[in-house]
Amino acid sequence: MEPDTLIKKTAVYLSMLTLSLPLVSHAEALQWPSCAQHSADDRTQLQAFYLPLNHQPQWLAPQQQQALADQLTALADDALNPEHYPLPSTAPQGLDCHELDFSRQYLRALTHLYQGRLAQAELEPIWSNNPPEASSLNQQLLQLARQHLGDLNAAFAAARPSTAQYQALRQHYAKHRQQPLAEWPSVAAGALLRPNSHDARVPQLRARLSASGHLAAEPSSIPEHYDLPLLQAVERFQSEHGLSPDGLIGPATLRALNIHPRQQREQLQVALERLRWLRHWLEPNGLLINVAAAELHLYQDGQPVWQTRTQVGRPERPTPLLKSRLSRLTLNPSWTIPPTILKKDKLPKIRADLAYLEQEGLQVLDFQGQVLDPHTIDWQRPGGIMLRQPPGPKNPLGHLALRFANPFSVYLHDTPSQNLFSKSPRTFSSGCVRIEAVDRLAEHLLSEAELARVQTLIAAGDTYEYRLNGHIPLLMAYWTVEIDAQQHVIWYPDSYGHDAKILRALKAVRAVN
């Protein structure tokens, strides 16, 4: 054989051998351990985790194993049970089942921090045209987990929500869980208890507020007298529990007084889970409404810059939770009464007195928009009619409504019922959100030129649809505990009963893990 031919054949052989090496290596890597405790989903996630790592073991070093154990222990401060992430007692020797178990618990813990322990969509869904995609979140999680393998403290910090609310609530929960549960006496039910009155339940009220630190433990010369120091303690308590600080001990304040400390701890656990869900819905700019607190917050560059009170739906007609974008303003809106309100609220009043229509300035129309004579209608069986209230001082939408896409026919709007903003809880509407100081909100949302144009159109008095230049993010969510700017814990009533459902689900997963 000629030397040149031999050289060429040898080169071809070596090239083929070189090309085959990655295939051989990949084939060897695919000899995946068969671990009985791993589900099909576990195997899929683990293979995706190890593939960019060239299927190399990551937990051989005792220091790395201990670092993971320490981070899992710290999950207790996030209201996650470290015992749900058990590490193997046998050290890994390579890419074996012990190695994979370390990674499985590592990924499981990061997933629960990053996306929540429970599935939000099953317990408290938020409607959106563009919800966070599970596949995208999983990819982000895997990338985070691999990126910080050399610093597990950084890995868990990156998975944990970085919002100021989550960090503050986590710190508060960490202190709360390490202390023995407080004990305080209950206050008996009875008639409305007013300041400066005398009542046999006043000593109970005094003992209750002394036990929780709201009242200095000083004996009163008249034990049954509801005196000024007790009034001040009640007002502080009411302010901290999302109630009107009026000093009156009615049903709402009585319920808050008789909440057991264990329930408060559980309320914190639910709040932390919710904030893990919400991290993927938040945007740095836009409006955030806490329906439970009936408050609106305006964010710019991730920081709250303005807030105001709202009125939200009654428990039987709750405000929906949703993510959308403000797209237009209705100036001097008329109000076409929704069918539910027409049937349940308006028809009984009209049947009782037809003059109600004129008193409220309500027009009766057919479905083609033609005005009808109310005297010609059988109000026991009114058929296909609509009620519409023109713009004006009695219109419940005020002079401005803020519109956004949603399937619930709800919107944000002004209201003539300004006195209700001083109440708490503020569950008065039929699902829409009434905004206090709506003109101030418009000032924040619009440019100077846009605001001047809107103000001119409102002053003209005609209904006008004003398209916004840029759509403004809006998130309407629900949580019942938060830390205010003075680092006080504020507890809001669970008006819609959402907390109880989430708590039941949290207890259920604790029972099976």
C-alpha positions in Angstrom: 0.0 0.0 0.0 1.3 3.5 -0.9 2.2 5.7 2.0 -0.1 8.4 0.9 -3.0 5.9 0.8 -2.2 4.6 4.2 -2.0 8.1 5.7 -5.4 9.0 4.2 -7.0 5.8 5.5 -5.5 6.4 8.9 -6.8 10.0 8.9 -10.3 8.8 8.0 -10.3 6.2 10.7 -9.1 8.7 13.4 -11.7 11.2 12.3 -14.5 8.6 12.6 -13.1 7.6 16.0 -13.0 11.2 17.2 -16.6 11.8 16.0 -17.8 8.7 17.8 -16.4 9.7 21.2 -19.2 12.1 22.2 -21.7 9.5 21.2 -20.0 6.9 23.4 -19.8 9.4 26.2 -23.5 10.4 25.8 -24.5 6.7 25.6 -22.7 6.0 28.9 -24.4 9.1 30.5 -27.8 7.7 29.5 -27.3 4.7 31.7 -29.6 6.3 34.2 -30.0 4.8 37.6 -33.3 3.1 38.3 -34.5 4.5 41.6 -37.8 3.2 42.8 -38.6 6.3 44.9 -38.5 8.6 41.8 -41.6 9.3 39.8 -41.6 9.7 36.0 -41.8 13.5 36.6 -38.8 13.3 38.9 -36.7 11.5 36.3 -37.6 14.0 33.6 -36.7 16.9 35.8 -33.4 15.3 37.0 -32.3 14.4 33.5 -33.0 18.0 32.4 -31.0 19.2 35.4 -28.0 17.0 34.8 -27.8 17.2 31.0 -25.9 20.6 30.8 -23.8 19.4 33.7 -22.5 16.5 31.5 -24.2 14.1 34.0 -21.5 14.7 36.6 -22.4 14.2 40.3 -22.7 17.4 42.3 -23.1 16.1 45.9 -19.9 14.1 46.5 -18.3 16.6 48.9 -19.5 16.5 52.5 -19.4 20.3 52.7 -21.9 20.5 49.8 -24.2 18.0 51.5 -24.1 20.0 54.7 -24.7 23.3 52.9 -27.9 21.8 51.4 -29.0 20.4 54.7 -28.6 23.9 56.3 -30.6 25.6 53.6 -33.4 23.0 53.9 -33.6 23.6 57.7 -33.9 27.4 57.0 -37.1 26.7 55.0 -39.0 26.6 58.3 -38.8 30.4 58.2 -40.7 30.3 54.9 -43.5 28.2 56.5 -42.2 25.2 54.6 -41.6 22.0 56.6 -37.9 20.9 56.3 -39.0 17.3 57.0 -40.7 17.3 53.6 -37.2 17.4 51.9 -35.4 14.4 53.5 -31.8 13.8 52.3 -30.4 10.3 52.0 -28.4 9.0 55.0 -25.9 7.4 52.6 -23.4 9.5 50.8 -23.4 9.2 47.0 -20.6 7.4 45.2 -21.3 8.7 41.8 -24.4 9.3 39.7 -26.3 6.8 41.8 -29.7 7.0 43.5 -28.3 8.8 46.5 -26.8 11.5 44.3 -30.1 11.9 42.5 -32.0 12.0 45.8 -29.9 15.0 46.9 -30.7 16.8 43.6 -34.4 15.8 43.8 -34.8 17.4 47.2 -32.7 20.4 46.1 -35.0 21.0 43.1 -38.2 20.3 45.0 -37.3 22.8 47.7 -36.3 25.5 45.1 -39.5 24.8 43.2 -41.7 25.4 46.3 -39.9 28.6 47.0 -40.0 29.8 43.4 -43.6 28.8 42.4 -45.4 27.9 45.7 -46.0 24.7 47.6 -49.5 24.4 46.1 -50.9 24.9 42.7 -52.4 28.4 42.6 -54.6 27.7 39.6 -56.5 25.0 41.6 -57.1 27.1 44.7 -57.1 30.8 43.9 -57.0 31.3 40.1 -56.2 34.7 38.6 -57.8 35.3 35.3 -55.4 36.6 32.6 -55.1 36.6 28.8 -51.4 36.0 29.3 -50.7 33.9 32.5 -47.1 32.8 33.4 -46.2 29.6 31.5 -45.4 26.6 33.6 -42.7 25.4 31.1 -41.0 28.7 31.2 -41.0 28.8 35.0 -39.5 25.3 35.1 -36.7 26.3 32.8 -36.0 29.4 34.8 -35.9 27.2 38.0 -33.5 24.7 36.5 -31.2 27.4 35.2 -31.2 29.1 38.7 -30.5 25.7 40.4 -27.5 25.0 38.1 -26.1 28.5 38.2 -25.8 28.6 42.0 -24.6 25.1 42.7 -21.4 26.6 44.0 -23.2 28.8 46.5 -26.4 27.2 47.8 -27.2 30.2 50.0 -27.4 32.3 46.8 -29.5 29.6 45.1 -32.2 29.7 47.8 -32.1 33.5 48.1 -32.7 33.7 44.3 -35.6 31.2 44.5 -37.2 33.0 47.4 -39.3 36.1 46.4 -37.3 39.3 46.8 -40.2 41.6 47.3 -40.1 43.7 50.4 -43.4 42.3 51.6 -42.2 38.7 51.4 -39.0 39.4 53.2 -40.7 41.4 56.0 -43.4 38.7 56.5 -40.8 36.0 56.5 -38.8 37.7 59.2 -42.0 38.2 61.3 -43.1 34.6 60.8 -39.6 33.4 61.8 -39.9 35.2 65.1 -43.5 34.2 65.6 -42.9 30.5 65.1 -40.0 30.4 67.5 -42.1 31.8 70.4 -44.7 29.8 72.3 -48.2 30.6 71.2 -49.7 33.4 73.2 -52.8 32.8 75.3 -55.5 35.4 75.8 -59.1 35.2 77.1 -62.0 35.5 74.8 -64.6 38.3 74.9 -68.3 37.1 75.2 -70.9 38.1 72.6 -73.5 40.6 73.4 -74.9 44.0 72.5 -72.8 46.7 70.9 -70.2 47.8 73.4 -69.6 51.6 73.3 -66.8 53.8 74.8 -67.6 55.3 78.2 -70.3 52.7 78.9 -70.5 50.2 81.7 -70.7 46.5 80.9 -69.9 43.2 82.6 -67.7 42.3 79.5 -65.3 45.2 79.9 -63.0 43.2 82.3 -62.8 40.5 79.6 -61.9 43.1 77.0 -59.3 44.7 79.2 -57.7 41.3 79.9 -57.7 40.4 76.2 -55.9 43.6 75.2 -53.5 43.4 78.1 -52.5 39.8 77.0 -51.8 40.9 73.5 -49.8 44.0 74.6 -52.3 46.6 73.4 -53.1 47.8 76.9 -50.8 48.5 79.8 -51.7 46.1 82.6 -53.0 48.8 85.0 -56.1 48.1 87.1 -59.0 50.4 86.6 -60.8 51.9 89.6 -64.1 50.9 88.0 -63.5 47.5 86.4 -66.7 47.6 84.2 -66.1 51.1 82.9 -65.0 51.4 79.2 -62.6 54.3 79.9 -60.2 56.3 77.7 -57.1 54.1 78.0 -59.2 51.1 77.0 -60.7 53.1 74.1 -57.2 54.0 72.8 -56.1 50.3 73.0 -59.2 49.2 71.1 -58.6 51.8 68.4 -55.0 50.6 68.0 -56.2 47.0 67.8 -58.9 47.9 65.2 -56.3 49.8 63.1 -54.1 46.7 63.1 -56.9 44.4 62.0 -58.3 46.4 59.0 -61.3 47.7 61.0 -62.7 51.2 61.4 -60.9 52.6 64.5 -64.1 53.8 66.1 -63.8 52.0 69.5 -67.2 50.2 69.0 -67.1 46.5 69.8 -69.5 45.1 67.3 -69.5 41.7 65.5 -66.4 42.4 63.3 -64.2 43.6 66.1 -65.4 40.8 68.4 -64.4 38.2 65.7 -61.0 39.7 65.5 -60.6 39.8 69.3 -61.4 36.1 69.5 -59.1 34.9 66.8 -56.7 32.4 68.4 -53.0 33.0 68.1 -52.7 29.7 66.2 -55.0 31.1 63.6 -52.8 34.2 63.2 -49.7 31.9 62.7 -51.7 30.0 60.1 -52.7 33.3 58.4 -49.0 34.1 58.1 -48.4 30.7 56.5 -51.1 31.4 53.9 -49.8 34.9 53.2 -46.3 33.6 52.5 -47.6 31.0 50.1 -49.7 33.6 48.3 -46.7 35.9 47.8 -44.7 33.0 46.3 -47.5 32.7 43.8 -47.8 36.4 43.1 -44.1 37.1 42.3 -44.6 35.9 38.7 -47.7 38.1 38.2 -46.1 41.4 39.4 -44.6 44.0 37.1 -42.4 46.9 38.1 -44.9 49.5 36.8 -48.6 49.5 37.2 -51.5 49.1 39.6 -51.8 46.5 42.3 -55.1 46.1 44.2 -55.3 44.0 47.4 -58.9 43.0 47.3 -58.8 41.7 50.9 -57.5 45.1 52.2 -59.5 47.2 49.7 -56.4 49.2 48.8 -54.8 50.3 45.5 -51.1 50.7 45.1 -49.3 52.4 42.2 -45.8 51.1 41.5 -43.0 52.7 39.5 -39.7 50.8 38.9 -40.8 48.3 41.5 -41.4 50.8 44.2 -44.8 51.9 45.7 -45.2 55.6 45.0 -48.9 56.2 45.8 -51.8 54.4 47.3 -55.5 55.0 48.0 -58.5 53.2 49.5 -61.0 51.3 47.4 -64.4 49.7 47.8 -64.7 46.1 46.6 -67.4 43.5 46.1 -69.6 42.2 48.9 -68.9 38.5 49.8 -72.0 37.4 47.9 -70.7 39.3 44.8 -67.0 39.2 45.2 -64.5 41.2 43.1 -62.7 38.8 40.8 -59.0 38.3 40.9 -57.3 39.1 37.5 -54.4 40.4 35.6 -55.1 42.8 32.7 -54.1 46.2 31.3 -56.0 49.5 31.5 -56.8 50.5 27.9 -59.3 53.4 28.0 -61.1 55.8 30.3 -64.8 56.5 30.1 -65.4 60.1 30.9 -68.8 61.1 32.4 -70.0 57.5 32.0 -73.6 56.4 31.9 -74.4 53.2 33.8 -76.2 50.3 32.2 -77.3 48.3 35.1 -76.1 44.6 34.9 -78.7 41.9 34.9 -77.9 40.6 38.3 -78.3 44.0 39.9 -81.4 44.7 37.9 -83.0 41.5 39.1 -81.9 41.5 42.7 -81.6 45.2 43.6 -83.6 47.4 41.3 -86.8 45.4 40.4 -88.0 45.0 44.0 -87.7 48.8 44.5 -89.4 49.6 41.3 -92.3 47.1 42.1 -92.7 48.8 45.5 -92.8 52.3 44.0 -92.6 53.2 40.3 -91.4 56.7 41.3 -88.1 55.1 42.2 -87.1 55.3 38.5 -87.6 59.1 38.4 -85.9 59.6 41.8 -82.8 57.8 40.6 -82.9 59.2 37.1 -83.2 55.8 35.5 -84.2 55.3 31.9 -85.9 52.2 30.7 -84.7 50.9 27.3 -85.3 47.9 25.0 -82.3 45.9 23.7 -82.1 48.2 20.7 -81.6 51.2 22.9 -85.0 52.7 22.4 -86.4 54.6 25.4 -89.6 53.0 26.8 -92.5 54.4 28.9 -92.2 52.7 32.3 -96.0 52.8 32.7 -96.4 50.5 29.8 -94.3 47.7 31.3 -95.5 44.8 33.4 -92.9 45.0 36.1 -93.8 41.6 37.4 -92.6 40.2 34.1 -90.7 43.1 32.5 -89.1 41.0 29.7 -86.3 42.3 27.5 -85.5 45.7 29.1 -82.4 47.5 30.3 -82.1 50.3 32.9 -79.6 53.1 32.2 -78.6 56.0 34.4 -77.2 59.0 32.5 -74.1 60.9 33.6 -74.7 63.1 36.6 -74.2 63.4 40.4 -76.3 60.4 41.2 -74.5 58.1 38.7 -72.7 55.4 40.8 -69.7 55.5 38.4 -69.0 59.1 39.2 -67.3 61.1 36.4 -64.6 58.5 35.5 -64.4 54.8 34.8 -61.1 52.9 34.0 -61.6 50.0 31.6 -59.6 46.9 30.9 -60.2 43.5 29.2 -61.8 40.9 31.4 -64.7 38.4 31.2 -66.5 39.6 34.3 -67.7 43.0 33.1 -65.9 44.8 36.0 -63.9 48.0 36.0 -62.5 50.6 38.3 -64.5 53.8 38.8 -65.3 56.9 40.7 -68.2 56.9 43.1 -70.5 59.4 44.8 -70.4 57.2 47.9 -67.3 58.9 49.3 -68.4 58.4 52.9 -67.9 54.6 52.6 -64.2 55.0 52.2 -63.8 55.7 55.9 -65.3 52.3 56.7 -63.6 49.0 57.2 -63.9 46.4 55.8 -65.0 48.1 52.6 -67.0 45.4 50.9 -69.9 47.4 49.4 -69.8 47.0 45.6 -71.3 44.4 43.3 -67.8 43.4 42.0 -66.4 46.5 40.5 -63.7 48.5 42.3 -64.6 52.0 43.5 -61.5 54.3 43.7 -61.0 57.0 46.3 -59.4 60.2 44.9 -59.8 59.0 41.3 -58.6 62.3 40.0 -55.3 61.9 41.8 -54.9 58.5 40.2 -55.5 60.1 36.8 -52.7 62.6 37.6 -50.3 59.8 38.2 -51.3 57.7 35.1 -51.5 60.5 32.5 -49.0 62.9 31.0 -49.6 66.6 31.5 -51.0 67.0 28.0 -53.3 63.9 28.4 -54.5 65.1 31.8 -55.4 68.5 30.5 -57.4 67.0 27.6 -59.2 64.6 30.0 -60.1 67.4 32.4 -61.5 69.5 29.5 -63.6 66.6 28.3 -65.0 65.9 31.8 -65.9 69.5 32.2 -67.9 69.4 29.0 -70.2 66.9 30.6 -70.6 64.5 27.7 -69.8 60.8 27.7 -66.5 60.2 26.0 -64.3 57.2 25.4 -60.6 58.2 25.9 -58.0 55.7 24.6 -54.8 55.5 26.6 -51.6 55.9 24.7 -50.0 53.0 26.6 -51.8 50.2 28.3 -51.1 50.2 32.1 -50.6 46.9 33.9 -53.3 46.0 36.5 -53.2 43.1 39.0 -56.1 42.5 41.4 -55.0 39.9 44.0 -55.9 38.9 47.5 -53.9 38.6 50.7 -54.8 39.1 54.4 -51.6 40.0 56.1 -49.0 42.6 55.3 -46.3 44.7 56.9 -46.9 48.5 56.6 -44.3 51.2 56.2 -43.8 51.5 59.9 -43.2 47.7 60.2 -46.5 47.1 61.9 -48.3 43.8 61.1 -51.8 44.5 59.6 -54.3 41.7 59.7 -57.3 42.0 57.3 -60.6 40.1 57.5 -60.8 37.1 55.2 -64.1 38.5 53.8 -64.3 36.0 50.9 -63.1 32.9 52.9 -60.1 32.3 50.6 -57.7 31.8 53.5 -59.6 28.8 54.9 -59.5 27.0 51.5 -55.7 27.5 51.1 -55.0 26.5 54.7 -57.0 23.2 54.3 -54.8 22.4 51.3 -51.6 23.2 53.1 -52.6 21.0 56.0 -53.5 18.2 53.5 -50.0 18.2 51.9 -48.4 18.3 55.3 -50.4 15.1 56.2 -49.1 13.1 53.2 -45.5 14.2 53.2 
